[in-house]
Amino acid sequence: MGRTGLLGLVACAGMAACPPAPCAVTANVTGLPAYPNLDKAAMDNVLRTEVLGRWCARFTATTTDSLSVVEDWYRKNLSRASETELDRDERFQRYPVFSGIKLALGRDYVAVYRLPNQPTIIELHRCTWAR
């Protein structure tokens, strides 16, 4: 899918959070599974470039469920994904203290992590190469 097509999919405007659960799930246009027990969620209204030159649409959500429960749910639902600890991922090294995983399916990926005294954060990234 090209950059223009991916832009056309981004339906939820702005980074303002959608109302709980029903909108959170329907606003996810990444094609990656959204965790079923979300508290808040938002779809970026623009594509963002990453270090490798990819353009990515990002769906971000939070849940009060424990990090281990969310990680296990994604491992089960993305059983073919490769897994990396986020403390080994360059993009996430800006956080001083956190724990979590990244599950990659080709160019697309899911990051699930938790910062101290914060809810569990879920990021779904649908990526394409820039033209």
Backbone as XML, in Angstrom:
<?xml version="1.0"?>
<chain id="A" units="angstrom">
  <residue number="1" name="MET">
    <atom name="N" x="0.858" y="-1.169" z="0.000"/>
    <atom name="CA" x="0.000" y="0.000" z="0.000"/>
    <atom name="C" x="0.899" y="1.225" z="0.000"/>
  </residue>
  <residue number="2" name="GLY">
    <atom name="N" x="0.641" y="2.159" z="-0.872"/>
    <atom name="CA" x="1.440" y="3.371" z="-0.977"/>
    <atom name="C" x="1.093" y="4.375" z="0.097"/>
  </residue>
  <residue number="3" name="ARG">
    <atom name="N" x="1.879" y="5.415" z="0.165"/>
    <atom name="CA" x="1.696" y="6.461" z="1.176"/>
    <atom name="C" x="0.313" y="7.093" z="1.052"/>
  </residue>
  <residue number="4" name="THR">
    <atom name="N" x="-0.119" y="7.382" z="-0.179"/>
    <atom name="CA" x="-1.418" y="8.012" z="-0.379"/>
    <atom name="C" x="-2.543" y="7.106" z="0.105"/>
  </residue>
  <residue number="5" name="GLY">
    <atom name="N" x="-2.473" y="5.821" z="-0.213"/>
    <atom name="CA" x="-3.504" y="4.882" z="0.230"/>
    <atom name="C" x="-3.561" y="4.753" z="1.729"/>
  </residue>
  <residue number="6" name="LEU">
    <atom name="N" x="-2.405" y="4.739" z="2.372"/>
    <atom name="CA" x="-2.356" y="4.628" z="3.823"/>
    <atom name="C" x="-2.912" y="5.885" z="4.471"/>
  </residue>
  <residue number="7" name="LEU">
    <atom name="N" x="-2.609" y="7.054" z="3.883"/>
    <atom name="CA" x="-3.170" y="8.297" z="4.408"/>
    <atom name="C" x="-4.686" y="8.278" z="4.337"/>
  </residue>
  <residue number="8" name="GLY">
    <atom name="N" x="-5.223" y="7.725" z="3.270"/>
    <atom name="CA" x="-6.670" y="7.678" z="3.105"/>
    <atom name="C" x="-7.349" y="6.811" z="4.141"/>
  </residue>
  <residue number="9" name="LEU">
    <atom name="N" x="-6.627" y="5.865" z="4.707"/>
    <atom name="CA" x="-7.211" y="4.982" z="5.712"/>
    <atom name="C" x="-7.338" y="5.623" z="7.088"/>
  </residue>
  <residue number="10" name="VAL">
    <atom name="N" x="-6.528" y="6.625" z="7.352"/>
    <atom name="CA" x="-6.497" y="7.223" z="8.686"/>
    <atom name="C" x="-7.762" y="8.048" z="8.876"/>
  </residue>
  <residue number="11" name="ALA">
    <atom name="N" x="-8.710" y="7.507" z="9.649"/>
    <atom name="CA" x="-10.031" y="8.100" z="9.745"/>
    <atom name="C" x="-10.272" y="8.909" z="11.005"/>
  </residue>
  <residue number="12" name="CYS">
    <atom name="N" x="-9.606" y="8.615" z="12.088"/>
    <atom name="CA" x="-9.858" y="9.312" z="13.346"/>
    <atom name="C" x="-8.937" y="10.516" z="13.419"/>
  </residue>
  <residue number="13" name="ALA">
    <atom name="N" x="-9.468" y="11.700" z="13.426"/>
    <atom name="CA" x="-8.648" y="12.917" z="13.346"/>
    <atom name="C" x="-7.987" y="13.247" z="14.678"/>
  </residue>
  <residue number="14" name="GLY">
    <atom name="N" x="-6.750" y="13.720" z="14.597"/>
    <atom name="CA" x="-6.022" y="14.234" z="15.753"/>
    <atom name="C" x="-5.566" y="13.157" z="16.710"/>
  </residue>
  <residue number="15" name="MET">
    <atom name="N" x="-4.812" y="13.584" z="17.698"/>
    <atom name="CA" x="-4.350" y="12.661" z="18.726"/>
    <atom name="C" x="-5.286" y="12.644" z="19.920"/>
  </residue>
  <residue number="16" name="ALA">
    <atom name="N" x="-6.391" y="13.386" z="19.867"/>
    <atom name="CA" x="-7.350" y="13.349" z="20.968"/>
    <atom name="C" x="-7.872" y="11.926" z="21.085"/>
  </residue>
  <residue number="17" name="ALA">
    <atom name="N" x="-8.016" y="11.461" z="22.288"/>
    <atom name="CA" x="-8.461" y="10.087" z="22.495"/>
    <atom name="C" x="-9.925" y="9.938" z="22.134"/>
  </residue>
  <residue number="18" name="CYS">
    <atom name="N" x="-10.220" y="8.828" z="21.515"/>
    <atom name="CA" x="-11.603" y="8.481" z="21.218"/>
    <atom name="C" x="-12.270" y="8.067" z="22.524"/>
  </residue>
  <residue number="19" name="PRO">
    <atom name="N" x="-13.585" y="8.017" z="22.567"/>
    <atom name="CA" x="-14.239" y="7.479" z="23.756"/>
    <atom name="C" x="-13.780" y="6.044" z="24.003"/>
  </residue>
  <residue number="20" name="PRO">
    <atom name="N" x="-13.988" y="5.518" z="25.197"/>
    <atom name="CA" x="-13.520" y="4.176" z="25.510"/>
    <atom name="C" x="-14.022" y="3.114" z="24.537"/>
  </residue>
  <residue number="21" name="ALA">
    <atom name="N" x="-13.384" y="2.001" z="24.552"/>
    <atom name="CA" x="-13.516" y="0.779" z="23.778"/>
    <atom name="C" x="-14.202" y="0.814" z="22.423"/>
  </residue>
  <residue number="22" name="PRO">
    <atom name="N" x="-15.520" y="1.024" z="22.271"/>
    <atom name="CA" x="-16.111" y="0.857" z="20.945"/>
    <atom name="C" x="-15.436" y="1.683" z="19.858"/>
  </residue>
  <residue number="23" name="CYS">
    <atom name="N" x="-15.192" y="2.961" z="20.080"/>
    <atom name="CA" x="-14.523" y="3.785" z="19.084"/>
    <atom name="C" x="-13.056" y="3.382" z="18.967"/>
  </residue>
  <residue number="24" name="ALA">
    <atom name="N" x="-12.439" y="3.035" z="20.094"/>
    <atom name="CA" x="-11.033" y="2.675" z="20.080"/>
    <atom name="C" x="-10.785" y="1.522" z="19.122"/>
  </residue>
  <residue number="25" name="VAL">
    <atom name="N" x="-11.642" y="0.536" z="19.133"/>
    <atom name="CA" x="-11.457" y="-0.619" z="18.273"/>
    <atom name="C" x="-11.787" y="-0.265" z="16.831"/>
  </residue>
  <residue number="26" name="THR">
    <atom name="N" x="-12.872" y="0.458" z="16.570"/>
    <atom name="CA" x="-13.252" y="0.760" z="15.202"/>
    <atom name="C" x="-12.339" y="1.800" z="14.559"/>
  </residue>
  <residue number="27" name="ALA">
    <atom name="N" x="-11.668" y="2.636" z="15.350"/>
    <atom name="CA" x="-10.786" y="3.653" z="14.794"/>
    <atom name="C" x="-9.435" y="3.087" z="14.382"/>
  </residue>
  <residue number="28" name="ASN">
    <atom name="N" x="-9.139" y="1.860" z="14.715"/>
    <atom name="CA" x="-7.868" y="1.237" z="14.385"/>
    <atom name="C" x="-7.882" y="0.813" z="12.916"/>
  </residue>
  <residue number="29" name="VAL">
    <atom name="N" x="-7.186" y="1.529" z="12.071"/>
    <atom name="CA" x="-7.149" y="1.190" z="10.649"/>
    <atom name="C" x="-5.832" y="0.537" z="10.239"/>
  </residue>
  <residue number="30" name="THR">
    <atom name="N" x="-5.036" y="0.097" z="11.207"/>
    <atom name="CA" x="-3.742" y="-0.503" z="10.899"/>
    <atom name="C" x="-3.854" y="-1.925" z="10.371"/>
  </residue>
  <residue number="31" name="GLY">
    <atom name="N" x="-4.956" y="-2.584" z="10.640"/>
    <atom name="CA" x="-5.078" y="-3.986" z="10.263"/>
    <atom name="C" x="-4.478" y="-4.922" z="11.301"/>
  </residue>
  <residue number="32" name="LEU">
    <atom name="N" x="-3.812" y="-4.382" z="12.301"/>
    <atom name="CA" x="-3.261" y="-5.176" z="13.395"/>
    <atom name="C" x="-4.313" y="-5.275" z="14.495"/>
  </residue>
  <residue number="33" name="PRO">
    <atom name="N" x="-4.332" y="-6.377" z="15.246"/>
    <atom name="CA" x="-5.388" y="-6.540" z="16.254"/>
    <atom name="C" x="-5.256" y="-5.575" z="17.426"/>
  </residue>
  <residue number="34" name="ALA">
    <atom name="N" x="-6.373" y="-4.983" z="17.806"/>
    <atom name="CA" x="-6.417" y="-4.107" z="18.975"/>
    <atom name="C" x="-6.778" y="-4.936" z="20.198"/>
  </residue>
  <residue number="35" name="TYR">
    <atom name="N" x="-6.049" y="-4.746" z="21.256"/>
    <atom name="CA" x="-6.324" y="-5.434" z="22.517"/>
    <atom name="C" x="-7.770" y="-5.128" z="22.928"/>
  </residue>
  <residue number="36" name="PRO">
    <atom name="N" x="-8.519" y="-6.121" z="23.419"/>
    <atom name="CA" x="-9.960" y="-5.919" z="23.651"/>
    <atom name="C" x="-10.348" y="-5.070" z="24.856"/>
  </residue>
  <residue number="37" name="ASN">
    <atom name="N" x="-9.457" y="-4.833" z="25.799"/>
    <atom name="CA" x="-9.825" y="-4.093" z="27.008"/>
    <atom name="C" x="-9.063" y="-2.766" z="27.078"/>
  </residue>
  <residue number="38" name="LEU">
    <atom name="N" x="-9.391" y="-1.855" z="26.174"/>
    <atom name="CA" x="-8.702" y="-0.569" z="26.110"/>
    <atom name="C" x="-9.427" y="0.485" z="26.935"/>
  </residue>
  <residue number="39" name="ASP">
    <atom name="N" x="-8.652" y="1.374" z="27.550"/>
    <atom name="CA" x="-9.219" y="2.498" z="28.283"/>
    <atom name="C" x="-9.323" y="3.727" z="27.384"/>
  </residue>
  <residue number="40" name="LYS">
    <atom name="N" x="-8.260" y="4.014" z="26.651"/>
    <atom name="CA" x="-8.213" y="5.138" z="25.723"/>
    <atom name="C" x="-7.478" y="4.686" z="24.472"/>
  </residue>
  <residue number="41" name="ALA">
    <atom name="N" x="-7.828" y="5.297" z="23.338"/>
    <atom name="CA" x="-7.148" y="4.959" z="22.096"/>
    <atom name="C" x="-7.247" y="6.119" z="21.122"/>
  </residue>
  <residue number="42" name="ALA">
    <atom name="N" x="-6.270" y="6.215" z="20.238"/>
    <atom name="CA" x="-6.270" y="7.258" z="19.210"/>
    <atom name="C" x="-5.482" y="6.777" z="18.008"/>
  </residue>
  <residue number="43" name="MET">
    <atom name="N" x="-5.901" y="7.233" z="16.854"/>
    <atom name="CA" x="-5.204" y="6.970" z="15.602"/>
    <atom name="C" x="-4.538" y="8.276" z="15.196"/>
  </residue>
  <residue number="44" name="ASP">
    <atom name="N" x="-3.233" y="8.259" z="14.911"/>
    <atom name="CA" x="-2.567" y="9.475" z="14.430"/>
    <atom name="C" x="-3.271" y="9.941" z="13.158"/>
  </residue>
  <residue number="45" name="ASN">
    <atom name="N" x="-3.347" y="11.245" z="12.972"/>
    <atom name="CA" x="-4.001" y="11.764" z="11.773"/>
    <atom name="C" x="-3.032" y="11.984" z="10.625"/>
  </residue>
  <residue number="46" name="VAL">
    <atom name="N" x="-1.743" y="11.737" z="10.849"/>
    <atom name="CA" x="-0.734" y="11.841" z="9.791"/>
    <atom name="C" x="0.207" y="10.645" z="9.884"/>
  </residue>
  <residue number="47" name="LEU">
    <atom name="N" x="0.815" y="10.319" z="8.762"/>
    <atom name="CA" x="1.847" y="9.287" z="8.769"/>
    <atom name="C" x="3.128" y="9.890" z="9.320"/>
  </residue>
  <residue number="48" name="ARG">
    <atom name="N" x="3.924" y="9.071" z="9.962"/>
    <atom name="CA" x="5.201" y="9.523" z="10.508"/>
    <atom name="C" x="6.311" y="8.703" z="9.859"/>
  </residue>
  <residue number="49" name="THR">
    <atom name="N" x="7.454" y="9.341" z="9.646"/>
    <atom name="CA" x="8.584" y="8.604" z="9.093"/>
    <atom name="C" x="9.396" y="8.028" z="10.232"/>
  </residue>
  <residue number="50" name="GLU">
    <atom name="N" x="10.011" y="6.899" z="9.958"/>
    <atom name="CA" x="10.877" y="6.252" z="10.933"/>
    <atom name="C" x="12.308" y="6.245" z="10.416"/>
  </residue>
  <residue number="51" name="VAL">
    <atom name="N" x="13.231" y="5.833" z="11.250"/>
    <atom name="CA" x="14.654" y="5.841" z="10.943"/>
    <atom name="C" x="14.962" y="5.102" z="9.636"/>
  </residue>
  <residue number="52" name="LEU">
    <atom name="N" x="14.290" y="4.016" z="9.378"/>
    <atom name="CA" x="14.577" y="3.221" z="8.185"/>
    <atom name="C" x="13.925" y="3.775" z="6.922"/>
  </residue>
  <residue number="53" name="GLY">
    <atom name="N" x="13.271" y="4.931" z="7.006"/>
    <atom name="CA" x="12.652" y="5.534" z="5.833"/>
    <atom name="C" x="11.233" y="5.063" z="5.565"/>
  </residue>
  <residue number="54" name="ARG">
    <atom name="N" x="10.650" y="4.358" z="6.505"/>
    <atom name="CA" x="9.271" y="3.900" z="6.340"/>
    <atom name="C" x="8.305" y="4.984" z="6.784"/>
  </residue>
  <residue number="55" name="TRP">
    <atom name="N" x="7.134" y="4.997" z="6.149"/>
    <atom name="CA" x="6.022" y="5.840" z="6.592"/>
    <atom name="C" x="5.091" y="4.946" z="7.372"/>
  </residue>
  <residue number="56" name="CYS">
    <atom name="N" x="4.705" y="5.366" z="8.577"/>
    <atom name="CA" x="3.873" y="4.508" z="9.420"/>
    <atom name="C" x="2.636" y="5.227" z="9.936"/>
  </residue>
  <residue number="57" name="ALA">
    <atom name="N" x="1.513" y="4.517" z="9.895"/>
    <atom name="CA" x="0.298" y="4.945" z="10.579"/>
    <atom name="C" x="0.382" y="4.330" z="11.968"/>
  </residue>
  <residue number="58" name="ARG">
    <atom name="N" x="0.012" y="5.101" z="12.995"/>
    <atom name="CA" x="0.146" y="4.597" z="14.365"/>
    <atom name="C" x="-1.163" y="4.720" z="15.124"/>
  </residue>
  <residue number="59" name="PHE">
    <atom name="N" x="-1.537" y="3.612" z="15.736"/>
    <atom name="CA" x="-2.674" y="3.531" z="16.641"/>
    <atom name="C" x="-2.070" y="3.362" z="18.024"/>
  </residue>
  <residue number="60" name="THR">
    <atom name="N" x="-2.424" y="4.232" z="18.971"/>
    <atom name="CA" x="-1.889" y="4.162" z="20.326"/>
    <atom name="C" x="-3.037" y="4.003" z="21.309"/>
  </residue>
  <residue number="61" name="ALA">
    <atom name="N" x="-2.859" y="3.120" z="22.284"/>
    <atom name="CA" x="-3.915" y="2.866" z="23.261"/>
    <atom name="C" x="-3.303" y="2.577" z="24.623"/>
  </residue>
  <residue number="62" name="THR">
    <atom name="N" x="-4.138" y="2.675" z="25.654"/>
    <atom name="CA" x="-3.724" y="2.304" z="27.004"/>
    <atom name="C" x="-4.760" y="1.371" z="27.619"/>
  </residue>
  <residue number="63" name="THR">
    <atom name="N" x="-4.292" y="0.587" z="28.571"/>
    <atom name="CA" x="-5.155" y="-0.295" z="29.342"/>
    <atom name="C" x="-4.604" y="-0.398" z="30.759"/>
  </residue>
  <residue number="64" name="THR">
    <atom name="N" x="-5.486" y="-0.623" z="31.713"/>
    <atom name="CA" x="-5.028" y="-0.837" z="33.089"/>
    <atom name="C" x="-4.653" y="-2.300" z="33.329"/>
  </residue>
  <residue number="65" name="ASP">
    <atom name="N" x="-4.860" y="-3.163" z="32.338"/>
    <atom name="CA" x="-4.437" y="-4.560" z="32.470"/>
    <atom name="C" x="-2.918" y="-4.619" z="32.592"/>
  </residue>
  <residue number="66" name="SER">
    <atom name="N" x="-2.432" y="-5.651" z="33.263"/>
    <atom name="CA" x="-0.994" y="-5.770" z="33.493"/>
    <atom name="C" x="-0.242" y="-5.968" z="32.176"/>
  </residue>
  <residue number="67" name="LEU">
    <atom name="N" x="1.017" y="-5.563" z="32.188"/>
    <atom name="CA" x="1.869" y="-5.714" z="31.015"/>
    <atom name="C" x="1.956" y="-7.174" z="30.596"/>
  </residue>
  <residue number="68" name="SER">
    <atom name="N" x="2.131" y="-8.083" z="31.542"/>
    <atom name="CA" x="2.274" y="-9.502" z="31.192"/>
    <atom name="C" x="1.012" y="-10.061" z="30.543"/>
  </residue>
  <residue number="69" name="VAL">
    <atom name="N" x="-0.162" y="-9.636" z="30.985"/>
    <atom name="CA" x="-1.418" y="-10.101" z="30.383"/>
    <atom name="C" x="-1.522" y="-9.611" z="28.934"/>
  </residue>
  <residue number="70" name="VAL">
    <atom name="N" x="-1.192" y="-8.346" z="28.700"/>
    <atom name="CA" x="-1.270" y="-7.779" z="27.349"/>
    <atom name="C" x="-0.217" y="-8.423" z="26.438"/>
  </residue>
  <residue number="71" name="GLU">
    <atom name="N" x="1.001" y="-8.598" z="26.942"/>
    <atom name="CA" x="2.042" y="-9.264" z="26.152"/>
    <atom name="C" x="1.601" y="-10.666" z="25.748"/>
  </residue>
  <residue number="72" name="ASP">
    <atom name="N" x="1.053" y="-11.424" z="26.688"/>
    <atom name="CA" x="0.599" y="-12.785" z="26.381"/>
    <atom name="C" x="-0.513" y="-12.785" z="25.339"/>
  </residue>
  <residue number="73" name="TRP">
    <atom name="N" x="-1.443" y="-11.823" z="25.412"/>
    <atom name="CA" x="-2.533" y="-11.728" z="24.440"/>
    <atom name="C" x="-1.970" y="-11.488" z="23.042"/>
  </residue>
  <residue number="74" name="TYR">
    <atom name="N" x="-0.999" y="-10.576" z="22.933"/>
    <atom name="CA" x="-0.402" y="-10.304" z="21.626"/>
    <atom name="C" x="0.448" y="-11.463" z="21.126"/>
  </residue>
  <residue number="75" name="ARG">
    <atom name="N" x="1.159" y="-12.134" z="22.008"/>
    <atom name="CA" x="1.926" y="-13.318" z="21.581"/>
    <atom name="C" x="0.987" y="-14.370" z="20.982"/>
  </residue>
  <residue number="76" name="LYS">
    <atom name="N" x="-0.155" y="-14.556" z="21.613"/>
    <atom name="CA" x="-1.129" y="-15.538" z="21.120"/>
    <atom name="C" x="-1.736" y="-15.094" z="19.789"/>
  </residue>
  <residue number="77" name="ASN">
    <atom name="N" x="-2.079" y="-13.806" z="19.666"/>
    <atom name="CA" x="-2.760" y="-13.310" z="18.477"/>
    <atom name="C" x="-1.822" y="-12.971" z="17.320"/>
  </residue>
  <residue number="78" name="LEU">
    <atom name="N" x="-0.541" y="-12.855" z="17.599"/>
    <atom name="CA" x="0.463" y="-12.624" z="16.550"/>
    <atom name="C" x="1.530" y="-13.708" z="16.644"/>
  </residue>
  <residue number="79" name="SER">
    <atom name="N" x="1.105" y="-14.946" z="16.631"/>
    <atom name="CA" x="2.000" y="-16.082" z="16.884"/>
    <atom name="C" x="3.131" y="-16.204" z="15.853"/>
  </residue>
  <residue number="80" name="ARG">
    <atom name="N" x="2.983" y="-15.609" z="14.687"/>
    <atom name="CA" x="4.026" y="-15.699" z="13.659"/>
    <atom name="C" x="5.010" y="-14.520" z="13.718"/>
  </residue>
  <residue number="81" name="ALA">
    <atom name="N" x="4.822" y="-13.618" z="14.655"/>
    <atom name="CA" x="5.671" y="-12.427" z="14.751"/>
    <atom name="C" x="7.004" y="-12.748" z="15.429"/>
  </residue>
  <residue number="82" name="SER">
    <atom name="N" x="8.027" y="-11.984" z="15.065"/>
    <atom name="CA" x="9.307" y="-12.087" z="15.771"/>
    <atom name="C" x="9.254" y="-11.146" z="16.980"/>
  </residue>
  <residue number="83" name="GLU">
    <atom name="N" x="9.873" y="-11.558" z="18.064"/>
    <atom name="CA" x="9.795" y="-10.796" z="19.310"/>
    <atom name="C" x="11.154" y="-10.229" z="19.709"/>
  </residue>
  <residue number="84" name="THR">
    <atom name="N" x="11.136" y="-8.977" z="20.164"/>
    <atom name="CA" x="12.337" y="-8.295" z="20.646"/>
    <atom name="C" x="11.996" y="-7.576" z="21.943"/>
  </residue>
  <residue number="85" name="GLU">
    <atom name="N" x="12.908" y="-7.622" z="22.899"/>
    <atom name="CA" x="12.740" y="-6.822" z="24.117"/>
    <atom name="C" x="12.947" y="-5.352" z="23.735"/>
  </residue>
  <residue number="86" name="LEU">
    <atom name="N" x="12.074" y="-4.476" z="24.202"/>
    <atom name="CA" x="12.147" y="-3.075" z="23.795"/>
    <atom name="C" x="13.396" y="-2.354" z="24.274"/>
  </residue>
  <residue number="87" name="ASP">
    <atom name="N" x="14.016" y="-2.817" z="25.347"/>
    <atom name="CA" x="15.242" y="-2.147" z="25.789"/>
    <atom name="C" x="16.380" y="-2.361" z="24.796"/>
  </residue>
  <residue number="88" name="ARG">
    <atom name="N" x="16.175" y="-3.241" z="23.811"/>
    <atom name="CA" x="17.164" y="-3.463" z="22.752"/>
    <atom name="C" x="16.786" y="-2.734" z="21.460"/>
  </residue>
  <residue number="89" name="ASP">
    <atom name="N" x="15.660" y="-2.036" z="21.459"/>
    <atom name="CA" x="15.177" y="-1.341" z="20.269"/>
    <atom name="C" x="15.547" y="0.142" z="20.354"/>
  </residue>
  <residue number="90" name="GLU">
    <atom name="N" x="16.278" y="0.623" z="19.352"/>
    <atom name="CA" x="16.774" y="2.000" z="19.347"/>
    <atom name="C" x="15.670" y="3.039" z="19.536"/>
  </residue>
  <residue number="91" name="ARG">
    <atom name="N" x="14.523" y="2.828" z="18.935"/>
    <atom name="CA" x="13.425" y="3.797" z="19.007"/>
    <atom name="C" x="12.927" y="4.010" z="20.437"/>
  </residue>
  <residue number="92" name="PHE">
    <atom name="N" x="13.024" y="3.000" z="21.274"/>
    <atom name="CA" x="12.464" y="3.072" z="22.618"/>
    <atom name="C" x="13.512" y="3.357" z="23.693"/>
  </residue>
  <residue number="93" name="GLN">
    <atom name="N" x="14.746" y="3.576" z="23.335"/>
    <atom name="CA" x="15.789" y="3.826" z="24.323"/>
    <atom name="C" x="15.709" y="5.209" z="24.948"/>
  </residue>
  <residue number="94" name="ARG">
    <atom name="N" x="14.782" y="6.042" z="24.473"/>
    <atom name="CA" x="14.622" y="7.377" z="25.077"/>
    <atom name="C" x="13.936" y="7.295" z="26.440"/>
  </residue>
  <residue number="95" name="TYR">
    <atom name="N" x="13.289" y="6.175" z="26.728"/>
    <atom name="CA" x="12.631" y="6.006" z="28.013"/>
    <atom name="C" x="13.640" y="5.471" z="29.021"/>
  </residue>
  <residue number="96" name="PRO">
    <atom name="N" x="13.837" y="6.158" z="30.142"/>
    <atom name="CA" x="14.869" y="5.739" z="31.091"/>
    <atom name="C" x="14.560" y="4.406" z="31.784"/>
  </residue>
  <residue number="97" name="VAL">
    <atom name="N" x="13.321" y="4.196" z="32.191"/>
    <atom name="CA" x="12.961" y="2.967" z="32.898"/>
    <atom name="C" x="11.625" y="2.477" z="32.357"/>
  </residue>
  <residue number="98" name="PHE">
    <atom name="N" x="11.639" y="1.337" z="31.713"/>
    <atom name="CA" x="10.410" y="0.749" z="31.213"/>
    <atom name="C" x="10.673" y="-0.708" z="30.895"/>
  </residue>
  <residue number="99" name="SER">
    <atom name="N" x="9.620" y="-1.436" z="30.631"/>
    <atom name="CA" x="9.765" y="-2.810" z="30.178"/>
    <atom name="C" x="8.678" y="-3.085" z="29.153"/>
  </residue>
  <residue number="100" name="GLY">
    <atom name="N" x="8.969" y="-4.004" z="28.253"/>
    <atom name="CA" x="7.997" y="-4.345" z="27.237"/>
    <atom name="C" x="8.622" y="-5.092" z="26.079"/>
  </residue>
  <residue number="101" name="ILE">
    <atom name="N" x="7.781" y="-5.376" z="25.066"/>
    <atom name="CA" x="8.212" y="-6.140" z="23.904"/>
    <atom name="C" x="7.749" y="-5.475" z="22.610"/>
  </residue>
  <residue number="102" name="LYS">
    <atom name="N" x="8.410" y="-5.864" z="21.527"/>
    <atom name="CA" x="8.028" y="-5.462" z="20.181"/>
    <atom name="C" x="7.820" y="-6.756" z="19.394"/>
  </residue>
  <residue number="103" name="LEU">
    <atom name="N" x="6.660" y="-6.862" z="18.748"/>
    <atom name="CA" x="6.355" y="-8.013" z="17.905"/>
    <atom name="C" x="6.260" y="-7.515" z="16.471"/>
  </residue>
  <residue number="104" name="ALA">
    <atom name="N" x="7.135" y="-8.015" z="15.596"/>
    <atom name="CA" x="7.202" y="-7.541" z="14.216"/>
    <atom name="C" x="6.664" y="-8.582" z="13.249"/>
  </residue>
  <residue number="105" name="LEU">
    <atom name="N" x="5.881" y="-8.073" z="12.299"/>
    <atom name="CA" x="5.368" y="-8.871" z="11.185"/>
    <atom name="C" x="5.776" y="-8.139" z="9.912"/>
  </residue>
  <residue number="106" name="GLY">
    <atom name="N" x="6.932" y="-8.484" z="9.356"/>
    <atom name="CA" x="7.439" y="-7.746" z="8.208"/>
    <atom name="C" x="7.743" y="-6.319" z="8.606"/>
  </residue>
  <residue number="107" name="ARG">
    <atom name="N" x="7.168" y="-5.343" z="7.881"/>
    <atom name="CA" x="7.390" y="-3.923" z="8.193"/>
    <atom name="C" x="6.514" y="-3.434" z="9.336"/>
  </residue>
  <residue number="108" name="ASP">
    <atom name="N" x="5.431" y="-4.131" z="9.610"/>
    <atom name="CA" x="4.473" y="-3.717" z="10.642"/>
    <atom name="C" x="4.896" y="-4.268" z="11.995"/>
  </residue>
  <residue number="109" name="TYR">
    <atom name="N" x="4.504" y="-3.558" z="13.059"/>
    <atom name="CA" x="4.861" y="-4.067" z="14.381"/>
    <atom name="C" x="3.929" y="-3.534" z="15.462"/>
  </residue>
  <residue number="110" name="VAL">
    <atom name="N" x="3.972" y="-4.252" z="16.589"/>
    <atom name="CA" x="3.230" y="-3.896" z="17.794"/>
    <atom name="C" x="4.250" y="-3.726" z="18.905"/>
  </residue>
  <residue number="111" name="ALA">
    <atom name="N" x="4.138" y="-2.623" z="19.637"/>
    <atom name="CA" x="4.976" y="-2.398" z="20.818"/>
    <atom name="C" x="4.049" y="-2.343" z="22.025"/>
  </residue>
  <residue number="112" name="VAL">
    <atom name="N" x="4.380" y="-3.118" z="23.047"/>
    <atom name="CA" x="3.607" y="-3.151" z="24.289"/>
    <atom name="C" x="4.588" y="-2.882" z="25.415"/>
  </residue>
  <residue number="113" name="TYR">
    <atom name="N" x="4.329" y="-1.831" z="26.199"/>
    <atom name="CA" x="5.284" y="-1.486" z="27.246"/>
    <atom name="C" x="4.595" y="-0.754" z="28.388"/>
  </residue>
  <residue number="114" name="ARG">
    <atom name="N" x="5.353" y="-0.623" z="29.456"/>
    <atom name="CA" x="4.843" y="0.056" z="30.645"/>
    <atom name="C" x="5.954" y="0.890" z="31.261"/>
  </residue>
  <residue number="115" name="LEU">
    <atom name="N" x="5.605" y="2.128" z="31.564"/>
    <atom name="CA" x="6.494" y="3.026" z="32.303"/>
    <atom name="C" x="6.079" y="2.969" z="33.768"/>
  </residue>
  <residue number="116" name="PRO">
    <atom name="N" x="6.971" y="3.284" z="34.700"/>
    <atom name="CA" x="6.603" y="3.231" z="36.117"/>
    <atom name="C" x="5.355" y="4.082" z="36.420"/>
  </residue>
  <residue number="117" name="ASN">
    <atom name="N" x="4.469" y="3.530" z="37.201"/>
    <atom name="CA" x="3.244" y="4.211" z="37.657"/>
    <atom name="C" x="2.338" y="4.689" z="36.519"/>
  </residue>
  <residue number="118" name="GLN">
    <atom name="N" x="2.380" y="4.007" z="35.394"/>
    <atom name="CA" x="1.552" y="4.341" z="34.239"/>
    <atom name="C" x="0.785" y="3.102" z="33.786"/>
  </residue>
  <residue number="119" name="PRO">
    <atom name="N" x="-0.299" y="3.304" z="33.017"/>
    <atom name="CA" x="-0.995" y="2.142" z="32.463"/>
    <atom name="C" x="-0.134" y="1.485" z="31.380"/>
  </residue>
  <residue number="120" name="THR">
    <atom name="N" x="-0.511" y="0.308" z="30.968"/>
    <atom name="CA" x="0.171" y="-0.382" z="29.876"/>
    <atom name="C" x="-0.136" y="0.346" z="28.570"/>
  </residue>
  <residue number="121" name="ILE">
    <atom name="N" x="0.886" y="0.570" z="27.765"/>
    <atom name="CA" x="0.753" y="1.289" z="26.497"/>
    <atom name="C" x="0.893" y="0.305" z="25.348"/>
  </residue>
  <residue number="122" name="ILE">
    <atom name="N" x="0.025" y="0.459" z="24.353"/>
    <atom name="CA" x="0.030" y="-0.395" z="23.164"/>
    <atom name="C" x="0.157" y="0.509" z="21.945"/>
  </residue>
  <residue number="123" name="GLU">
    <atom name="N" x="1.129" y="0.226" z="21.090"/>
    <atom name="CA" x="1.284" y="0.959" z="19.832"/>
    <atom name="C" x="1.229" y="-0.034" z="18.683"/>
  </residue>
  <residue number="124" name="LEU">
    <atom name="N" x="0.344" y="0.212" z="17.723"/>
    <atom name="CA" x="0.249" y="-0.595" z="16.512"/>
    <atom name="C" x="0.767" y="0.257" z="15.357"/>
  </residue>
  <residue number="125" name="HIS">
    <atom name="N" x="1.727" y="-0.249" z="14.604"/>
    <atom name="CA" x="2.350" y="0.505" z="13.512"/>
    <atom name="C" x="2.167" y="-0.239" z="12.195"/>
  </residue>
  <residue number="126" name="ARG">
    <atom name="N" x="1.471" y="0.394" z="11.260"/>
    <atom name="CA" x="1.304" y="-0.137" z="9.902"/>
    <atom name="C" x="2.218" y="0.689" z="9.005"/>
  </residue>
  <residue number="127" name="CYS">
    <atom name="N" x="3.216" y="0.053" z="8.399"/>
    <atom name="CA" x="4.264" y="0.798" z="7.702"/>
    <atom name="C" x="4.358" y="0.440" z="6.219"/>
  </residue>
  <residue number="128" name="THR">
    <atom name="N" x="4.834" y="1.405" z="5.462"/>
    <atom name="CA" x="5.100" y="1.223" z="4.045"/>
    <atom name="C" x="6.355" y="2.002" z="3.702"/>
  </residue>
  <residue number="129" name="TRP">
    <atom name="N" x="7.029" y="1.621" z="2.638"/>
    <atom name="CA" x="8.241" y="2.335" z="2.223"/>
    <atom name="C" x="7.860" y="3.625" z="1.539"/>
  </residue>
  <residue number="130" name="ALA">
    <atom name="N" x="8.648" y="4.669" z="1.762"/>
    <atom name="CA" x="8.431" y="5.968" z="1.115"/>
    <atom name="C" x="8.726" y="5.820" z="-0.380"/>
  </residue>
  <residue number="131" name="ARG">
    <atom name="N" x="8.032" y="6.609" z="-1.185"/>
    <atom name="CA" x="8.262" y="6.561" z="-2.630"/>
    <atom name="C" x="9.156" y="7.671" z="-3.061"/>
  </residue>
</chain>
